[in-house]
């Protein structure tokens, strides 16, 4: 049975995914439309993808600009990550606030990330897999981000592995939100 816990960032939630194990292995349910709708999590899948990351990789903080903005459901079926979201909705009472939680293959948690949030994570171990369910298709010209170290998040690492692209994103203080 799904357990959905609203977060202090309006519209975002931590989802405990139904999981079972037996002599064959394990089974995890990631999405059930009727349960999500009952909990005011309206989500229509348009695209799905995953990444594998080495330990100490930080990816983020990513989002797509309107009208290509999207909702994400993110989970970690292999390894573990410190998943982080940042509220970019200028009218929100939690604008500029972030939330982080560990997602792992052992805790069966997922994050429901509404439109208007930036998303990123730090891989806590080698070969961590991050899986995304997304409500819009990727549009390169709308894809952007906030610099990972510019919004007060303590990633608890001195020398993370960061892509050149993620290091060139705008600082949060200079960002003018379209959300």
N, C-alpha and C positions, 0 to 999 in steps of 0.2 A: 504494500500500500504506500502511495506517495505521502510524504509529509512536507508541507510547504510552509516555510517560516518567512514572513515579510521582514525586510531589512529596514534599518533606520533611513535609508535612502529610498524615497517614495517610488513605488512601482517595482523595485528590485526585490528578489527573493532568493533564499537558499532552499534548494529542493533536495530532500533525501529520497534517492531513487530506490524503488523496490528491488530487492536483491535476494537471491537464494543460491545455495550451494548444496551439492550432493556428490555422490561418487563419480558422476560424469564430469563435474566441473562446476561452473556457475552460470547464472542468468541474471541480467539486469535490464529492467524496463526504463527507457530514457524519456519517453514522451507518450502521453495519452490525452488527446484533445479534450474529451469531456471533463476530466479531472482538472486540467489547466483552466478551462473556461469557468468551471464551478468556483475556482479560486481567483477569478479576475485576471488570469494570465492569458490574454488573447495572443495567439501565435500561429502564423501560417508559414510553414517551411517552404523556402525557395531555393536554398543552397545548403550544402553540407561539406565540411572538409576537416582535415586534422593535420597536426604537425607533431614531429618528434623533436625534442630538444635535449641538449646536453645539460648536465648540472651547471648551475650558475649563469645560464642564459636568461636574459630578460628580453621579452618581446612586448612592445607596446609603447605608448598607450594609443591604441588604434580605434578609429570610427570612420563612418562614411558621412559626408555632408548631405543635407537635404538637396533634392528629394529622394536620395538613395539611402537615407538613414535606415537602420535596421535594429531589430530585436535579436538578441543572441541567447542561446542556451549553451552553456559551456560546461564540460565535465572532463575528467581525467581517468580513462580506463586502464592506463598503465603508468606506474610511477607516481609522482606527486608534484604539485605546483602550488605556489602561493599566488592565488588569483586575485586581481585587483580591479576595481571599477572606480570611475571618477565621474561625478555628476556635472554635466556641462549645460544643463537646462537653466538658463538665466533667470527664469521666473520661479524656480524651485527654491524652497526654504533650505535645501541641502546643496545648493550650487557650490561647487568647488570642494565639496567633501568627498572623501574616498572611503572605500570599505575593502578589506582584504580577508580572505579565508583560504585555508588549505583545501584543495580538491585532490583526491587520490583514488587509487584503485582499491584501497581498503575502506575508505569512509563513505563511498558511494554518494557523494554530494555533487550537485550541479548548481550553477548560478543562472538565474533568469535575469538578463540585463536588458532594461528597456531602451527605447530610442532615446538619444540624447546623452548617452554615457560613453566615455572612453573606456577601453578594456586593455589589460595587459597581464602578464604573469612572469614569475621567476620560476624556473625549473629547479626543483629541490634535489633531483637525482638524475643520473644519466638515463637516456632513452625514455623520458617522460612523454607520454602522448596526450595532447590536448585536442579534444574533439568539439567541433562547433556545429550547431544547428542555427541557421540564419534566415531571417524573414525577408531579405532582399538579395538580389544577385550582385556580385562584385562589379563595381564600376571604377576603373582605375582613376579616372579624372575626379572622382568624388572621394577617393580613399586618402585619408590623412591621419594625423595624430597630434598628441601633446607630448612634449619631451618627457621621458620617463622619470627624470630626476628634478622636475620643476614644480611639483605640486605638494611637496612636503612629505612624501611617502618615504619611510625608512625601509629600504629593501634589505637591510642587514647584510650588505656585501660591499667590499671595497673595490673590487675589480671585476664587475660583471662582464659577460660576453654580450655585446650589443651590436646590432647591425648598423652599418653606416647610415642607412635610411632613418632608423629610429633615433639616431643621435642628431639628426638634422631637423626634427620636428620643432615647432614653435614652443617657447616656454609658456606655461599656463598663464602667467601674469600678462603676457602680450596677446593672448588669444581673445578674439571677439566672437562669442558664441552665436551661431545661427539657430540654436535650439530654443 
